[in-house]
Amino acid sequence: MKKIILGVLLLFVLNCFSQEQKDQKLFYSFTMNATLARNTNYGEYDYYTGEKDRNIFAIGAFFFRNGIELKINKLLTTGLKFGLDYHSESGILALPYYIDTKITISEVDDDKFYISGGLGKLLKISNSFEKGTYYKIGIGYHIATDTPHLFILNLDFHQKNFADFEKGKLNSLSIGFGMLF
C-alpha cells in the first residue's frame, strides 16, 4: 500500500513540476453594465444643488452579471450567467439567467476580441421582479494583466420580453466593465 501511495504521489509531483504550461479551462466572470437615457429633468431647477439641471443624459439602468465560463477551444467559450437588472426610469427589476456564448474574432497573447450572444429567462422570485425571456448580443474585449485575472470591456444589446408588460419588450444598449478570474 505504501508503494502505491508513493507511486501516485511521485506521479502527481512530476506532473506539477513539468515544463508544459497548462491552459486554464474554467473561469469566473463579473461585469457591471450601465445604459444612458434621456434626462427627463433637463432644464428644470434642482433644489438640491440650487441650479438648473444641465445634463442631457442620465444613467437609465444598471446591470450586474456574474457566472462561470468554460473555454471549449481557442475559438469558442460558453458559460452560465446570472444577473440583476434595475431600470430606474421605469422601475423594473429583473433577474436574468442565461447561457452565454463567446466567439473569438482575434486573439493576441491573452488579449481577446470577441462577439457574444445569450439566451435565457427572467426569474420571478417575488412580485417586485418581472417574468419573461432574455436575449443578449454584443462585442467585448478581454485585457490581459500581469496578475492571473483579466479585465473585460463590453458593449451589449439586451432585450427583455415581459409577460405582464404593456409594451411587451424592453430594449437597452449598455456599456460594461468587469473582471475574469
Secondary structure, 3 states (H helix, E strand, C coil): CHHHHHHHHHHHHHHHCCCCCCCCCEEEEEEEEEEEEECCCCCCEECCCCEECCCCEEEEEEEEEEEEEEECCCCEEEEEEEEEEEECCCCEEEEEEEEEEEEEEEEECCEEEEEEEEEEEEECCCCCECCEEEEEEEEEEEEECCCCCEEEEEEEEEEEEECCCCCCEEEEEEEEEEEEC
